[in-house]
């Protein structure tokens, strides 16, 4: 056999092996398999390389083994007595209980009563509130952000942690290695370390090209968690940065929603942080989770739902779809990134077909042109079903919120796109409370007031080139 034929035969064998891998890989949607097969057949060399880097949800065997060991030994917070669990269960109507059952099946947390919450006014006031709580902390402060910038709010947060550490409060700060790569090289990061703040880096990236066949480097920790003294926690869409978000200033301001919770729900968020922390640093902080929960006081039921590539397949889509199916009168969703799978798109359409007032709020200008085009490819079907779509024009709407029937709210870090559905570690809090839900709903109405409605007639007038572009980007959604 000549060298040319040998190279051709080896290339063909490699292509067949990768195609077989695509077909045999578990938990892959047919649309995703077809997309990858098309790419590999059309562009064999580039397609194989792309699949090696981005084709599989794999954090690496060693990393996964270590994570599972940490999860196995980490205690779950439980009510302090069986009576408390009974009282907590009694507060959940039958029509809502199945929603919390979905959450428990994912993260293992029971919905727990005795919580209160306050929706922050805006990004700057949210950071000011966190800093005030850090300044009042007595035992420990834990923070985890996907993006932490060395800007005004980023430095103020760091200075608050430094002050707390110097007065003897144990402070742990953790960031994603990709999302916060600028901070990791900054004087602020080193100043926190020198002041005694314990630092952690989630999902570190080392030798991404060499390790590509063994683990996917773009699986990220997208969570935003603050826990103070096991009693206060924050949850929402906000990273640690100024709303001007100077690394992408032309899309600013970033418009976020962050909720401050008090009560036993804080210890559930604590466990998510603890697992991420111990997996990254090796420090054992189990003792913080062994503290008994306070008996539930007056307050609403809430539940932490943490998802990610090492949680069961389809966990985040199940949460979204269960909530959408549960709506009977009104469903309002805000998300910056809407690139759903087929099931989620159909579920949202069916909500409107059932007569539910279904509203989707998206940013008019998106920092990702790929997501912007792919999102708009879904507009026609949504509008035809009766979903109201609004495009927010007051900045980049970054809030991830879902409210239904004036009673239930989901707030957190998860978008309705493939990264949040399949690839990223996310944290969300599901709660049932009419008062706080109304405040979130009022915020959503503010977004709508600063938005332009999208009509089916306008979408049908889009040019052929624009529709082809949007649909092409959406076709690549399963592999993005």
C-alpha positions, 0 to 999 in steps of 0.5 A: 500500500502506498503512503497516500493510500495508507493515510487515506485508509487511516483517515477513513478509519478515524472518521468511521470510529468518530461517527460510531462514537457519535451514534453510541454516545448515551443521552444524545438527542437525535437532532444532536447526533444528526448535526454532528454527523453532518459536520463530520461528513461535510468537513472530516478533519475540522469536524473530527477536531471539533467533536474531540473538543466539544462533542461530549459532556465529559469533565474527565474521569479523575475529576468526576471520581473526586467529585463523586467522592466529595458528594458521597461524604458531604451531609445534606441539611435536614430538618431538625425533627420529623415534626418540622418536616411534617409542618413544612410539607403541610404548607405545599398545596397538592397542585404544587407538590410535584414541582418540588418533587422534581427539584428533590429528585435532582439535588436531593433537597426537601422543600423547606419552610421558614424563609423570607426574601427581598428582591434587590432594587438593582445591581449596585444596591445588590452589591451594597447589600451583600457587602453590608451582610459581609461586614456584619458576618460573625462566623463565615462568608462564602462567595462563588461567581462565574464572572468577577471583574476587577471594576468598582463593584468587584473591588468593593466586594474584595475589600469587604472580604478583606475586612472580614478576614482581618477581623477573624471571619473565615472568608472563602471566595471562588470563581470560575477559571474561564469566566473570571480569568481576568481577576485571577491575573489581577492585584485584587486576587492576590490582595485577597489571598495575602489578607487571609481570604481563602481562594478557590478556582473552579474547573481549572484549565490546564493544557486544554489541547492535550487534554481535549480527548479526555475532558471538555474544557468549556464545561463551566461553573456558571453559579452565583452563590453567596452564603453568610453564617449559614443564615443568609444567601443570595441567588439570581443572575448577577455576577460580581461586576458593575452593571456597565460590564466594561468587558462588553460595554457596548451592550451595557447596562447588564440588567440583573435580578438578585434575591436575598434570602434568610432562613434554612434555605441558606444551608441548601445553597451552602451544600452546593458551595461546599461541594464545589469548594471541596472538589476544587481545593480539597479543604473539608468544610463538612462541619458547616453542613452538620449544624442543625437547621433552625426549626422553621419559623413563619415564612415561605417554602423554598428549595435549591435546585443545582444542575450540571453536567454531572447531574442526571441528563435533562435535569434543567429542562425537566425543571423548566418544562414542569413549571411551564406545564403547571401554569394555569393562568399566567406564565412569564419568563425572562432570559437573555439566551433562548436556544431551547431543545425541541421539547422545551420549545414545544412545551412553551408553545403548548402553554399558550395553546392551553390558554395560559397568558404566556410571555417571553422577555428577551434582550433586543441586543444580545452579546452573542450574535450566534444566540441572537440569531438562533433565538429568533429562529424560534419566534414564528412558532412561538408567536403562532401559538400565542406566546407574547414576545418582548425584546428589552431595549434598556441594556442587556437583559440578563435576568433569568426569572420564571413566575407562574400564576402569581404564586411560584417563582424560579430565580437563579443562574440558568438560561434557556439555552443549551449551555445551561440545559446541558453543560454548565453548573447552575444554581436556582431557587424555587419558592412559593410565596405570593408576595415575593412572586408579585415583586418579581412579577412587577420587575418583569412588568418593568422589563416589558414596559421598556421592551418592544413587542414582536409581532407575527406579521413583523417576523413574516416580513423578515427577508429570506436571507435573514430567515436562512441565517437564523435557521442555520444558526439554530440548526447548529444549536445542538452542537454549540 
